[in-house]
Amino acid sequence: MKTSTIISIVTPSYNQGQFIRETIESVINQKGEFYLDYIIVDGASNDNTVDIIREYDETFKKRKVSDVLGDLVFRESHSCKGVSFRWMSERDKGPVDALNKGIKLIIGNYFLWLNSDDRYSSNDSINNLLIHFMENALLDVVSGDGYFIDSKGYKTGKHQVSRINLKECIFLDYHILQPSTMIKTSILDVIKFDVNFLCVFDCDFFIRVFDKYSWLKINSLISDYRFWGGNITDTMHKQRFKEHLILAWRLSKRVDYFLISLLYLYSSLILKNRFKNSSLVSAIIWFIKKLSYFYVTGKSRR
């Protein structure tokens, strides 16, 4: 088991039966010389989510055993060396609780999490991250880019940044794409998800990871991140605003940066959604963003 490369992927899930089949397919069809340890943690969904998960569970039970690593059976796969498919469905306290339940079960050398409305962009996504770890044993984190997709799975744009700047992530725009980021599992023994956050727990987690560990930003398009009007990112603007301000203060305790962050976040999260059709407000927001970006980074644009 020590010489086997195992990739653990956790999918927190709740009432996203319209998307979860795409999510599962994008995971189990990943190609490469590795084993996939896939865990779905469902929060007692009351739509068709559990039926779909159970369908895949039954399919995997019928496949031949390819290897037994530790206590897990990895069944044959036409893409990677083997897949272990595990799942649970029970009431939880939200996505952080679900993630923590899944993390307790993982056995992989590397870890990712993929939400149940997102998917990997290609069957080579995991391998495109893994090869960088294979080339540099000192790396702890590899992060890529991705596409934005809508409710029907159509690409609507790209999340593509040339570099990751932690000051920007803390005070302005969080631009670490979570489903496109792979970390060594050992990091999870040191850095935990903050259960007090509902909206910015991913931002908080990855900022602390990137600040402490060695990382590489790559230009590969790894995942498809779905904006569809029903996910946390797309709906809970006021809650995200409050939590991000708490995060900004916690990580700096600089009054000037906190005030800039307050101005920036209020304009981009609250004003933008309250006055969607106002050209005047859009111009004010543009000016605030330019001013804030220059103050925090010393540059006029990203």
HUCORJO-V198416 format. One record per helix or strand of 3 or more residues. SS is the DSSP state (2 for helix, 1 for strand). FROM is the first residue (numbers start at 1). LEN is the number of residues. If there is no record, write none. Layout:
SS | FROM | LEN
SS | FROM | LEN
//
This chain:
1 | 6 | 8
2 | 20 | 9
1 | 35 | 8
2 | 49 | 13
1 | 65 | 5
1 | 72 | 4
1 | 82 | 8
2 | 95 | 9
1 | 110 | 4
2 | 125 | 11
1 | 141 | 9
1 | 155 | 5
2 | 166 | 6
2 | 178 | 3
1 | 181 | 4
2 | 185 | 5
2 | 201 | 12
1 | 215 | 12
2 | 232 | 4
2 | 237 | 16
2 | 255 | 20
2 | 279 | 19
//
